[in-house]
Amino acid sequence: MLKSVGILLVAAAILFLEVPPLLQKNYKKELIVFLILLAIGVGLGIVHSLGKSIPNPIDLLTFIIKPIHDALTSYTRK
């Protein structure tokens, strides 16, 4: 629980430092992307700090690409 609070405090500090310049320069698209990526990072950090397993993105890519690879290799063997 204390780790989660620490992650949130660090995220708040990052917001405090990074958001005002983006607003002053009127970089709205960059601000949206920044906030989305920060939210993803904070969420994954909290999940990891609670001891939960985070799936590896390579597993998803393997799940998608392996059937395509197998179909192409079996097609070229004929």
N, CA, C and O atoms as a Maestro MAE file, in Angstrom:
{
 s_m_m2io_version
 :::
 2.0.0
}

f_m_ct {
 s_m_title
 :::
 protein
 m_atom[312] {
  # First column is atom index #
  i_m_mmod_type
  r_m_x_coord
  r_m_y_coord
  r_m_z_coord
  i_m_residue_number
  s_m_chain_name
  s_m_pdb_residue_name
  s_m_pdb_atom_name
  i_m_atomic_number
  :::
  1 25 0.820 -1.187 0.000 1 A "MET " " N  " 7
  2 3 0.000 0.000 0.000 1 A "MET " " CA " 6
  3 2 0.871 1.261 0.000 1 A "MET " " C  " 6
  4 15 0.572 2.240 -0.684 1 A "MET " " O  " 8
  5 25 1.936 1.214 0.770 2 A "LEU " " N  " 7
  6 3 2.831 2.364 0.836 2 A "LEU " " CA " 6
  7 2 3.519 2.595 -0.509 2 A "LEU " " C  " 6
  8 15 3.763 3.740 -0.890 2 A "LEU " " O  " 8
  9 25 3.832 1.519 -1.226 3 A "LYS " " N  " 7
  10 3 4.439 1.656 -2.546 3 A "LYS " " CA " 6
  11 2 3.480 2.330 -3.508 3 A "LYS " " C  " 6
  12 15 3.893 3.154 -4.325 3 A "LYS " " O  " 8
  13 25 2.203 1.987 -3.418 4 A "SER " " N  " 7
  14 3 1.201 2.591 -4.293 4 A "SER " " CA " 6
  15 2 1.100 4.099 -4.049 4 A "SER " " C  " 6
  16 15 0.992 4.884 -4.991 4 A "SER " " O  " 8
  17 25 1.135 4.485 -2.793 5 A "VAL " " N  " 7
  18 3 1.090 5.911 -2.453 5 A "VAL " " CA " 6
  19 2 2.337 6.612 -2.988 5 A "VAL " " C  " 6
  20 15 2.258 7.732 -3.494 5 A "VAL " " O  " 8
  21 25 3.472 5.955 -2.876 6 A "GLY " " N  " 7
  22 3 4.709 6.526 -3.414 6 A "GLY " " CA " 6
  23 2 4.641 6.709 -4.921 6 A "GLY " " C  " 6
  24 15 5.090 7.729 -5.444 6 A "GLY " " O  " 8
  25 25 4.087 5.739 -5.616 7 A "ILE " " N  " 7
  26 3 3.939 5.844 -7.065 7 A "ILE " " CA " 6
  27 2 3.025 7.008 -7.418 7 A "ILE " " C  " 6
  28 15 3.305 7.765 -8.348 7 A "ILE " " O  " 8
  29 25 1.934 7.148 -6.676 8 A "LEU " " N  " 7
  30 3 1.012 8.255 -6.933 8 A "LEU " " CA " 6
  31 2 1.655 9.612 -6.639 8 A "LEU " " C  " 6
  32 15 1.402 10.584 -7.351 8 A "LEU " " O  " 8
  33 25 2.480 9.681 -5.603 9 A "LEU " " N  " 7
  34 3 3.177 10.934 -5.292 9 A "LEU " " CA " 6
  35 2 4.179 11.295 -6.387 9 A "LEU " " C  " 6
  36 15 4.296 12.462 -6.764 9 A "LEU " " O  " 8
  37 25 4.896 10.305 -6.893 10 A "VAL " " N  " 7
  38 3 5.838 10.553 -7.991 10 A "VAL " " CA " 6
  39 2 5.085 10.998 -9.238 10 A "VAL " " C  " 6
  40 15 5.528 11.909 -9.937 10 A "VAL " " O  " 8
  41 25 3.955 10.367 -9.519 11 A "ALA " " N  " 7
  42 3 3.141 10.754 -10.681 11 A "ALA " " CA " 6
  43 2 2.628 12.182 -10.523 11 A "ALA " " C  " 6
  44 15 2.592 12.938 -11.494 11 A "ALA " " O  " 8
  45 25 2.234 12.554 -9.312 12 A "ALA " " N  " 7
  46 3 1.774 13.919 -9.061 12 A "ALA " " CA " 6
  47 2 2.909 14.929 -9.283 12 A "ALA " " C  " 6
  48 15 2.689 16.007 -9.837 12 A "ALA " " O  " 8
  49 25 4.108 14.574 -8.851 13 A "ALA " " N  " 7
  50 3 5.256 15.457 -9.063 13 A "ALA " " CA " 6
  51 2 5.560 15.598 -10.550 13 A "ALA " " C  " 6
  52 15 5.875 16.693 -11.017 13 A "ALA " " O  " 8
  53 25 5.467 14.499 -11.296 14 A "ILE " " N  " 7
  54 3 5.700 14.552 -12.736 14 A "ILE " " CA " 6
  55 2 4.650 15.439 -13.402 14 A "ILE " " C  " 6
  56 15 4.975 16.248 -14.272 14 A "ILE " " O  " 8
  57 25 3.401 15.284 -12.993 15 A "LEU " " N  " 7
  58 3 2.338 16.138 -13.532 15 A "LEU " " CA " 6
  59 2 2.614 17.603 -13.224 15 A "LEU " " C  " 6
  60 15 2.467 18.463 -14.092 15 A "LEU " " O  " 8
  61 25 3.011 17.883 -11.993 16 A "PHE " " N  " 7
  62 3 3.283 19.256 -11.573 16 A "PHE " " CA " 6
  63 2 4.399 19.892 -12.402 16 A "PHE " " C  " 6
  64 15 4.363 21.091 -12.680 16 A "PHE " " O  " 8
  65 25 5.385 19.091 -12.795 17 A "LEU " " N  " 7
  66 3 6.517 19.624 -13.557 17 A "LEU " " CA " 6
  67 2 6.260 19.691 -15.067 17 A "LEU " " C  " 6
  68 15 6.745 20.604 -15.736 17 A "LEU " " O  " 8
  69 25 5.517 18.753 -15.594 18 A "GLU " " N  " 7
  70 3 5.407 18.615 -17.048 18 A "GLU " " CA " 6
  71 2 4.175 19.264 -17.670 18 A "GLU " " C  " 6
  72 15 4.232 19.713 -18.815 18 A "GLU " " O  " 8
  73 25 3.080 19.322 -16.950 19 A "VAL " " N  " 7
  74 3 1.834 19.800 -17.552 19 A "VAL " " CA " 6
  75 2 1.819 21.314 -17.798 19 A "VAL " " C  " 6
  76 15 1.395 21.724 -18.878 19 A "VAL " " O  " 8
  77 25 2.251 22.157 -16.876 20 A "PRO " " N  " 7
  78 3 2.161 23.602 -17.141 20 A "PRO " " CA " 6
  79 2 2.871 24.068 -18.423 20 A "PRO " " C  " 6
  80 15 2.304 24.873 -19.161 20 A "PRO " " O  " 8
  81 25 4.101 23.586 -18.715 21 A "PRO " " N  " 7
  82 3 4.699 24.024 -19.984 21 A "PRO " " CA " 6
  83 2 3.908 23.565 -21.215 21 A "PRO " " C  " 6
  84 15 3.837 24.283 -22.212 21 A "PRO " " O  " 8
  85 25 3.322 22.381 -21.144 22 A "LEU " " N  " 7
  86 3 2.528 21.904 -22.266 22 A "LEU " " CA " 6
  87 2 1.281 22.763 -22.453 22 A "LEU " " C  " 6
  88 15 0.877 23.034 -23.584 22 A "LEU " " O  " 8
  89 25 0.675 23.188 -21.359 23 A "LEU " " N  " 7
  90 3 -0.500 24.049 -21.458 23 A "LEU " " CA " 6
  91 2 -0.133 25.443 -21.960 23 A "LEU " " C  " 6
  92 15 -0.881 26.033 -22.739 23 A "LEU " " O  " 8
  93 25 1.009 25.976 -21.522 24 A "GLN " " N  " 7
  94 3 1.440 27.306 -21.957 24 A "GLN " " CA " 6
  95 2 1.725 27.337 -23.453 24 A "GLN " " C  " 6
  96 15 1.412 28.315 -24.132 24 A "GLN " " O  " 8
  97 25 2.316 26.270 -23.960 25 A "LYS " " N  " 7
  98 3 2.634 26.200 -25.389 25 A "LYS " " CA " 6
  99 2 1.454 25.718 -26.220 25 A "LYS " " C  " 6
  100 15 1.554 25.607 -27.442 25 A "LYS " " O  " 8
  101 25 0.327 25.428 -25.554 26 A "ASN " " N  " 7
  102 3 -0.895 24.991 -26.225 26 A "ASN " " CA " 6
  103 2 -0.702 23.683 -26.984 26 A "ASN " " C  " 6
  104 15 -1.237 23.512 -28.079 26 A "ASN " " O  " 8
  105 25 0.065 22.758 -26.400 27 A "TYR " " N  " 7
  106 3 0.304 21.440 -26.982 27 A "TYR " " CA " 6
  107 2 -0.750 20.469 -26.435 27 A "TYR " " C  " 6
  108 15 -0.461 19.667 -25.547 27 A "TYR " " O  " 8
  109 25 -1.956 20.549 -26.965 28 A "LYS " " N  " 7
  110 3 -3.050 19.748 -26.421 28 A "LYS " " CA " 6
  111 2 -2.926 18.280 -26.792 28 A "LYS " " C  " 6
  112 15 -3.185 17.414 -25.956 28 A "LYS " " O  " 8
  113 25 -2.540 17.981 -28.018 29 A "LYS " " N  " 7
  114 3 -2.399 16.577 -28.429 29 A "LYS " " CA " 6
  115 2 -1.272 15.896 -27.652 29 A "LYS " " C  " 6
  116 15 -1.408 14.754 -27.213 29 A "LYS " " O  " 8
  117 25 -0.173 16.606 -27.491 30 A "GLU " " N  " 7
  118 3 0.947 16.053 -26.735 30 A "GLU " " CA " 6
  119 2 0.565 15.829 -25.270 30 A "GLU " " C  " 6
  120 15 0.993 14.854 -24.651 30 A "GLU " " O  " 8
  121 25 -0.242 16.736 -24.724 31 A "LEU " " N  " 7
  122 3 -0.701 16.600 -23.351 31 A "LEU " " CA " 6
  123 2 -1.577 15.361 -23.189 31 A "LEU " " C  " 6
  124 15 -1.456 14.633 -22.204 31 A "LEU " " O  " 8
  125 25 -2.455 15.128 -24.153 32 A "ILE " " N  " 7
  126 3 -3.325 13.950 -24.088 32 A "ILE " " CA " 6
  127 2 -2.493 12.671 -24.139 32 A "ILE " " C  " 6
  128 15 -2.721 11.750 -23.354 32 A "ILE " " O  " 8
  129 25 -1.533 12.610 -25.056 33 A "VAL " " N  " 7
  130 3 -0.675 11.423 -25.158 33 A "VAL " " CA " 6
  131 2 0.144 11.247 -23.881 33 A "VAL " " C  " 6
  132 15 0.288 10.131 -23.382 33 A "VAL " " O  " 8
  133 25 0.673 12.336 -23.359 34 A "PHE " " N  " 7
  134 3 1.440 12.283 -22.116 34 A "PHE " " CA " 6
  135 2 0.596 11.737 -20.966 34 A "PHE " " C  " 6
  136 15 1.054 10.880 -20.210 34 A "PHE " " O  " 8
  137 25 -0.628 12.230 -20.834 35 A "LEU " " N  " 7
  138 3 -1.492 11.785 -19.746 35 A "LEU " " CA " 6
  139 2 -1.877 10.316 -19.897 35 A "LEU " " C  " 6
  140 15 -1.951 9.589 -18.907 35 A "LEU " " O  " 8
  141 25 -2.122 9.882 -21.122 36 A "ILE " " N  " 7
  142 3 -2.463 8.471 -21.347 36 A "ILE " " CA " 6
  143 2 -1.291 7.578 -20.974 36 A "ILE " " C  " 6
  144 15 -1.461 6.585 -20.266 36 A "ILE " " O  " 8
  145 25 -0.099 7.931 -21.452 37 A "LEU " " N  " 7
  146 3 1.076 7.108 -21.145 37 A "LEU " " CA " 6
  147 2 1.412 7.124 -19.658 37 A "LEU " " C  " 6
  148 15 1.812 6.103 -19.100 37 A "LEU " " O  " 8
  149 25 1.252 8.276 -19.017 38 A "LEU " " N  " 7
  150 3 1.495 8.352 -17.577 38 A "LEU " " CA " 6
  151 2 0.489 7.495 -16.821 38 A "LEU " " C  " 6
  152 15 0.858 6.809 -15.868 38 A "LEU " " O  " 8
  153 25 -0.771 7.524 -17.229 39 A "ALA " " N  " 7
  154 3 -1.795 6.712 -16.565 39 A "ALA " " CA " 6
  155 2 -1.507 5.224 -16.726 39 A "ALA " " C  " 6
  156 15 -1.670 4.451 -15.782 39 A "ALA " " O  " 8
  157 25 -1.081 4.823 -17.920 40 A "ILE " " N  " 7
  158 3 -0.724 3.419 -18.141 40 A "ILE " " CA " 6
  159 2 0.454 3.029 -17.246 40 A "ILE " " C  " 6
  160 15 0.441 1.975 -16.611 40 A "ILE " " O  " 8
  161 25 1.461 3.887 -17.206 41 A "GLY " " N  " 7
  162 3 2.638 3.608 -16.380 41 A "GLY " " CA " 6
  163 2 2.308 3.542 -14.898 41 A "GLY " " C  " 6
  164 15 2.797 2.666 -14.185 41 A "GLY " " O  " 8
  165 25 1.479 4.469 -14.437 42 A "VAL " " N  " 7
  166 3 1.094 4.466 -13.021 42 A "VAL " " CA " 6
  167 2 0.269 3.220 -12.706 42 A "VAL " " C  " 6
  168 15 0.467 2.581 -11.672 42 A "VAL " " O  " 8
  169 25 -0.648 2.883 -13.592 43 A "GLY " " N  " 7
  170 3 -1.469 1.688 -13.376 43 A "GLY " " CA " 6
  171 2 -0.635 0.427 -13.313 43 A "GLY " " C  " 6
  172 15 -0.819 -0.401 -12.421 43 A "GLY " " O  " 8
  173 25 0.285 0.277 -14.261 44 A "LEU " " N  " 7
  174 3 1.150 -0.905 -14.251 44 A "LEU " " CA " 6
  175 2 2.075 -0.916 -13.037 44 A "LEU " " C  " 6
  176 15 2.352 -1.973 -12.472 44 A "LEU " " O  " 8
  177 25 2.547 0.255 -12.641 45 A "GLY " " N  " 7
  178 3 3.399 0.328 -11.455 45 A "GLY " " CA " 6
  179 2 2.668 -0.072 -10.189 45 A "GLY " " C  " 6
  180 15 3.225 -0.769 -9.341 45 A "GLY " " O  " 8
  181 25 1.422 0.366 -10.055 46 A "ILE " " N  " 7
  182 3 0.643 0.004 -8.875 46 A "ILE " " CA " 6
  183 2 0.337 -1.488 -8.874 46 A "ILE " " C  " 6
  184 15 0.442 -2.149 -7.840 46 A "ILE " " O  " 8
  185 25 -0.044 -2.019 -10.038 47 A "VAL " " N  " 7
  186 3 -0.320 -3.461 -10.124 47 A "VAL " " CA " 6
  187 2 0.923 -4.257 -9.749 47 A "VAL " " C  " 6
  188 15 0.842 -5.235 -9.006 47 A "VAL " " O  " 8
  189 25 2.070 -3.834 -10.266 48 A "HIS " " N  " 7
  190 3 3.327 -4.541 -9.957 48 A "HIS " " CA " 6
  191 2 3.664 -4.422 -8.468 48 A "HIS " " C  " 6
  192 15 4.136 -5.383 -7.860 48 A "HIS " " O  " 8
  193 25 3.423 -3.246 -7.883 49 A "SER " " N  " 7
  194 3 3.743 -3.067 -6.466 49 A "SER " " CA " 6
  195 2 2.837 -3.902 -5.561 49 A "SER " " C  " 6
  196 15 3.206 -4.215 -4.429 49 A "SER " " O  " 8
  197 25 1.653 -4.260 -6.059 50 A "LEU " " N  " 7
  198 3 0.755 -5.108 -5.277 50 A "LEU " " CA " 6
  199 2 1.079 -6.595 -5.423 50 A "LEU " " C  " 6
  200 15 0.412 -7.444 -4.832 50 A "LEU " " O  " 8
  201 25 2.112 -6.903 -6.218 51 A "GLY " " N  " 7
  202 3 2.562 -8.282 -6.351 51 A "GLY " " CA " 6
  203 2 1.837 -9.073 -7.415 51 A "GLY " " C  " 6
  204 15 1.968 -10.296 -7.467 51 A "GLY " " O  " 8
  205 25 1.086 -8.416 -8.254 52 A "LYS " " N  " 7
  206 3 0.361 -9.112 -9.322 52 A "LYS " " CA " 6
  207 2 1.280 -9.311 -10.521 52 A "LYS " " C  " 6
  208 15 2.240 -8.565 -10.716 52 A "LYS " " O  " 8
  209 25 0.975 -10.312 -11.306 53 A "SER " " N  " 7
  210 3 1.754 -10.610 -12.498 53 A "SER " " CA " 6
  211 2 1.261 -9.751 -13.660 53 A "SER " " C  " 6
  212 15 0.059 -9.658 -13.909 53 A "SER " " O  " 8
  213 25 2.184 -9.137 -14.355 54 A "ILE " " N  " 7
  214 3 1.860 -8.335 -15.533 54 A "ILE " " CA " 6
  215 2 2.251 -9.146 -16.756 54 A "ILE " " C  " 6
  216 15 3.402 -9.567 -16.873 54 A "ILE " " O  " 8
  217 25 1.304 -9.376 -17.682 55 A "PRO " " N  " 7
  218 3 1.635 -10.185 -18.856 55 A "PRO " " CA " 6
  219 2 2.649 -9.486 -19.758 55 A "PRO " " C  " 6
  220 15 2.702 -8.259 -19.845 55 A "PRO " " O  " 8
  221 25 3.438 -10.300 -20.414 56 A "ASN " " N  " 7
  222 3 4.456 -9.810 -21.316 56 A "ASN " " CA " 6
  223 2 3.813 -9.493 -22.668 56 A "ASN " " C  " 6
  224 15 3.081 -10.334 -23.189 56 A "ASN " " O  " 8
  225 25 4.053 -8.318 -23.259 57 A "PRO " " N  " 7
  226 3 3.459 -7.984 -24.552 57 A "PRO " " CA " 6
  227 2 3.905 -8.922 -25.679 57 A "PRO " " C  " 6
  228 15 3.188 -9.090 -26.664 57 A "PRO " " O  " 8
  229 25 5.066 -9.523 -25.539 58 A "ILE " " N  " 7
  230 3 5.546 -10.450 -26.567 58 A "ILE " " CA " 6
  231 2 4.637 -11.677 -26.654 58 A "ILE " " C  " 6
  232 15 4.478 -12.249 -27.732 58 A "ILE " " O  " 8
  233 25 4.044 -12.084 -25.540 59 A "ASP " " N  " 7
  234 3 3.117 -13.217 -25.563 59 A "ASP " " CA " 6
  235 2 1.913 -12.925 -26.458 59 A "ASP " " C  " 6
  236 15 1.456 -13.812 -27.178 59 A "ASP " " O  " 8
  237 25 1.401 -11.712 -26.425 60 A "LEU " " N  " 7
  238 3 0.288 -11.331 -27.286 60 A "LEU " " CA " 6
  239 2 0.709 -11.359 -28.749 60 A "LEU " " C  " 6
  240 15 -0.024 -11.867 -29.598 60 A "LEU " " O  " 8
  241 25 1.879 -10.820 -29.045 61 A "LEU " " N  " 7
  242 3 2.365 -10.833 -30.431 61 A "LEU " " CA " 6
  243 2 2.586 -12.256 -30.928 61 A "LEU " " C  " 6
  244 15 2.273 -12.572 -32.076 61 A "LEU " " O  " 8
  245 25 3.115 -13.101 -30.079 62 A "THR " " N  " 7
  246 3 3.321 -14.497 -30.456 62 A "THR " " CA " 6
  247 2 1.984 -15.178 -30.727 62 A "THR " " C  " 6
  248 15 1.863 -15.946 -31.680 62 A "THR " " O  " 8
  249 25 0.992 -14.905 -29.904 63 A "PHE " " N  " 7
  250 3 -0.343 -15.479 -30.081 63 A "PHE " " CA " 6
  251 2 -0.950 -15.065 -31.421 63 A "PHE " " C  " 6
  252 15 -1.651 -15.853 -32.056 63 A "PHE " " O  " 8
  253 25 -0.684 -13.836 -31.848 64 A "ILE " " N  " 7
  254 3 -1.241 -13.340 -33.105 64 A "ILE " " CA " 6
  255 2 -0.440 -13.833 -34.307 64 A "ILE " " C  " 6
  256 15 -1.024 -14.246 -35.308 64 A "ILE " " O  " 8
  257 25 0.880 -13.795 -34.222 65 A "ILE " " N  " 7
  258 3 1.726 -14.059 -35.387 65 A "ILE " " CA " 6
  259 2 1.958 -15.547 -35.622 65 A "ILE " " C  " 6
  260 15 2.125 -15.952 -36.773 65 A "ILE " " O  " 8
  261 25 1.975 -16.374 -34.587 66 A "LYS " " N  " 7
  262 3 2.269 -17.803 -34.766 66 A "LYS " " CA " 6
  263 2 1.312 -18.497 -35.733 66 A "LYS " " C  " 6
  264 15 1.788 -19.227 -36.602 66 A "LYS " " O  " 8
  265 25 -0.016 -18.316 -35.638 67 A "PRO " " N  " 7
  266 3 -0.884 -18.972 -36.617 67 A "PRO " " CA " 6
  267 2 -0.635 -18.497 -38.055 67 A "PRO " " C  " 6
  268 15 -0.729 -19.280 -39.000 67 A "PRO " " O  " 8
  269 25 -0.323 -17.229 -38.201 68 A "ILE " " N  " 7
  270 3 -0.020 -16.704 -39.540 68 A "ILE " " CA " 6
  271 2 1.264 -17.338 -40.062 68 A "ILE " " C  " 6
  272 15 1.339 -17.745 -41.222 68 A "ILE " " O  " 8
  273 25 2.259 -17.416 -39.207 69 A "HIS " " N  " 7
  274 3 3.529 -18.034 -39.587 69 A "HIS " " CA " 6
  275 2 3.336 -19.499 -39.964 69 A "HIS " " C  " 6
  276 15 3.856 -19.963 -40.979 69 A "HIS " " O  " 8
  277 25 2.583 -20.220 -39.136 70 A "ASP " " N  " 7
  278 3 2.336 -21.636 -39.414 70 A "ASP " " CA " 6
  279 2 1.574 -21.826 -40.720 70 A "ASP " " C  " 6
  280 15 1.868 -22.752 -41.476 70 A "ASP " " O  " 8
  281 25 0.612 -20.972 -40.991 71 A "ALA " " N  " 7
  282 3 -0.161 -21.082 -42.231 71 A "ALA " " CA " 6
  283 2 0.720 -20.799 -43.439 71 A "ALA " " C  " 6
  284 15 0.610 -21.480 -44.459 71 A "ALA " " O  " 8
  285 25 1.582 -19.812 -43.337 72 A "LEU " " N  " 7
  286 3 2.455 -19.473 -44.468 72 A "LEU " " CA " 6
  287 2 3.504 -20.551 -44.710 72 A "LEU " " C  " 6
  288 15 3.811 -20.869 -45.858 72 A "LEU " " O  " 8
  289 25 4.055 -21.112 -43.642 73 A "THR " " N  " 7
  290 3 5.071 -22.132 -43.827 73 A "THR " " CA " 6
  291 2 4.466 -23.437 -44.364 73 A "THR " " C  " 6
  292 15 5.102 -24.137 -45.152 73 A "THR " " O  " 8
  293 25 3.241 -23.761 -43.939 74 A "SER " " N  " 7
  294 3 2.612 -24.973 -44.488 74 A "SER " " CA " 6
  295 2 2.189 -24.755 -45.933 74 A "SER " " C  " 6
  296 15 2.169 -25.704 -46.716 74 A "SER " " O  " 8
  297 25 1.852 -23.531 -46.299 75 A "TYR " " N  " 7
  298 3 1.468 -23.238 -47.682 75 A "TYR " " CA " 6
  299 2 2.661 -23.313 -48.620 75 A "TYR " " C  " 6
  300 15 2.528 -23.759 -49.759 75 A "TYR " " O  " 8
  301 25 3.838 -22.876 -48.144 76 A "THR " " N  " 7
  302 3 5.024 -22.881 -49.009 76 A "THR " " CA " 6
  303 2 5.623 -24.269 -49.152 76 A "THR " " C  " 6
  304 15 6.390 -24.502 -50.086 76 A "THR " " O  " 8
  305 25 5.303 -25.200 -48.262 77 A "ARG " " N  " 7
  306 3 5.845 -26.548 -48.345 77 A "ARG " " CA " 6
  307 2 5.142 -27.391 -49.404 77 A "ARG " " C  " 6
  308 15 5.697 -28.388 -49.866 77 A "ARG " " O  " 8
  309 25 3.936 -27.006 -49.791 78 A "LYS " " N  " 7
  310 3 3.158 -27.797 -50.750 78 A "LYS " " CA " 6
  311 2 3.614 -27.594 -52.162 78 A "LYS " " C  " 6
  312 15 3.057 -28.191 -53.083 78 A "LYS " " O  " 8
  :::
 }
 m_bond[311] {
  # First column is bond index #
  i_m_from
  i_m_to
  i_m_order
  :::
  1 1 2 1
  2 2 3 1
  3 3 4 2
  4 3 5 1
  5 5 6 1
  6 6 7 1
  7 7 8 2
  8 7 9 1
  9 9 10 1
  10 10 11 1
  11 11 12 2
  12 11 13 1
  13 13 14 1
  14 14 15 1
  15 15 16 2
  16 15 17 1
  17 17 18 1
  18 18 19 1
  19 19 20 2
  20 19 21 1
  21 21 22 1
  22 22 23 1
  23 23 24 2
  24 23 25 1
  25 25 26 1
  26 26 27 1
  27 27 28 2
  28 27 29 1
  29 29 30 1
  30 30 31 1
  31 31 32 2
  32 31 33 1
  33 33 34 1
  34 34 35 1
  35 35 36 2
  36 35 37 1
  37 37 38 1
  38 38 39 1
  39 39 40 2
  40 39 41 1
  41 41 42 1
  42 42 43 1
  43 43 44 2
  44 43 45 1
  45 45 46 1
  46 46 47 1
  47 47 48 2
  48 47 49 1
  49 49 50 1
  50 50 51 1
  51 51 52 2
  52 51 53 1
  53 53 54 1
  54 54 55 1
  55 55 56 2
  56 55 57 1
  57 57 58 1
  58 58 59 1
  59 59 60 2
  60 59 61 1
  61 61 62 1
  62 62 63 1
  63 63 64 2
  64 63 65 1
  65 65 66 1
  66 66 67 1
  67 67 68 2
  68 67 69 1
  69 69 70 1
  70 70 71 1
  71 71 72 2
  72 71 73 1
  73 73 74 1
  74 74 75 1
  75 75 76 2
  76 75 77 1
  77 77 78 1
  78 78 79 1
  79 79 80 2
  80 79 81 1
  81 81 82 1
  82 82 83 1
  83 83 84 2
  84 83 85 1
  85 85 86 1
  86 86 87 1
  87 87 88 2
  88 87 89 1
  89 89 90 1
  90 90 91 1
  91 91 92 2
  92 91 93 1
  93 93 94 1
  94 94 95 1
  95 95 96 2
  96 95 97 1
  97 97 98 1
  98 98 99 1
  99 99 100 2
  100 99 101 1
  101 101 102 1
  102 102 103 1
  103 103 104 2
  104 103 105 1
  105 105 106 1
  106 106 107 1
  107 107 108 2
  108 107 109 1
  109 109 110 1
  110 110 111 1
  111 111 112 2
  112 111 113 1
  113 113 114 1
  114 114 115 1
  115 115 116 2
  116 115 117 1
  117 117 118 1
  118 118 119 1
  119 119 120 2
  120 119 121 1
  121 121 122 1
  122 122 123 1
  123 123 124 2
  124 123 125 1
  125 125 126 1
  126 126 127 1
  127 127 128 2
  128 127 129 1
  129 129 130 1
  130 130 131 1
  131 131 132 2
  132 131 133 1
  133 133 134 1
  134 134 135 1
  135 135 136 2
  136 135 137 1
  137 137 138 1
  138 138 139 1
  139 139 140 2
  140 139 141 1
  141 141 142 1
  142 142 143 1
  143 143 144 2
  144 143 145 1
  145 145 146 1
  146 146 147 1
  147 147 148 2
  148 147 149 1
  149 149 150 1
  150 150 151 1
  151 151 152 2
  152 151 153 1
  153 153 154 1
  154 154 155 1
  155 155 156 2
  156 155 157 1
  157 157 158 1
  158 158 159 1
  159 159 160 2
  160 159 161 1
  161 161 162 1
  162 162 163 1
  163 163 164 2
  164 163 165 1
  165 165 166 1
  166 166 167 1
  167 167 168 2
  168 167 169 1
  169 169 170 1
  170 170 171 1
  171 171 172 2
  172 171 173 1
  173 173 174 1
  174 174 175 1
  175 175 176 2
  176 175 177 1
  177 177 178 1
  178 178 179 1
  179 179 180 2
  180 179 181 1
  181 181 182 1
  182 182 183 1
  183 183 184 2
  184 183 185 1
  185 185 186 1
  186 186 187 1
  187 187 188 2
  188 187 189 1
  189 189 190 1
  190 190 191 1
  191 191 192 2
  192 191 193 1
  193 193 194 1
  194 194 195 1
  195 195 196 2
  196 195 197 1
  197 197 198 1
  198 198 199 1
  199 199 200 2
  200 199 201 1
  201 201 202 1
  202 202 203 1
  203 203 204 2
  204 203 205 1
  205 205 206 1
  206 206 207 1
  207 207 208 2
  208 207 209 1
  209 209 210 1
  210 210 211 1
  211 211 212 2
  212 211 213 1
  213 213 214 1
  214 214 215 1
  215 215 216 2
  216 215 217 1
  217 217 218 1
  218 218 219 1
  219 219 220 2
  220 219 221 1
  221 221 222 1
  222 222 223 1
  223 223 224 2
  224 223 225 1
  225 225 226 1
  226 226 227 1
  227 227 228 2
  228 227 229 1
  229 229 230 1
  230 230 231 1
  231 231 232 2
  232 231 233 1
  233 233 234 1
  234 234 235 1
  235 235 236 2
  236 235 237 1
  237 237 238 1
  238 238 239 1
  239 239 240 2
  240 239 241 1
  241 241 242 1
  242 242 243 1
  243 243 244 2
  244 243 245 1
  245 245 246 1
  246 246 247 1
  247 247 248 2
  248 247 249 1
  249 249 250 1
  250 250 251 1
  251 251 252 2
  252 251 253 1
  253 253 254 1
  254 254 255 1
  255 255 256 2
  256 255 257 1
  257 257 258 1
  258 258 259 1
  259 259 260 2
  260 259 261 1
  261 261 262 1
  262 262 263 1
  263 263 264 2
  264 263 265 1
  265 265 266 1
  266 266 267 1
  267 267 268 2
  268 267 269 1
  269 269 270 1
  270 270 271 1
  271 271 272 2
  272 271 273 1
  273 273 274 1
  274 274 275 1
  275 275 276 2
  276 275 277 1
  277 277 278 1
  278 278 279 1
  279 279 280 2
  280 279 281 1
  281 281 282 1
  282 282 283 1
  283 283 284 2
  284 283 285 1
  285 285 286 1
  286 286 287 1
  287 287 288 2
  288 287 289 1
  289 289 290 1
  290 290 291 1
  291 291 292 2
  292 291 293 1
  293 293 294 1
  294 294 295 1
  295 295 296 2
  296 295 297 1
  297 297 298 1
  298 298 299 1
  299 299 300 2
  300 299 301 1
  301 301 302 1
  302 302 303 1
  303 303 304 2
  304 303 305 1
  305 305 306 1
  306 306 307 1
  307 307 308 2
  308 307 309 1
  309 309 310 1
  310 310 311 1
  311 311 312 2
  :::
 }
}
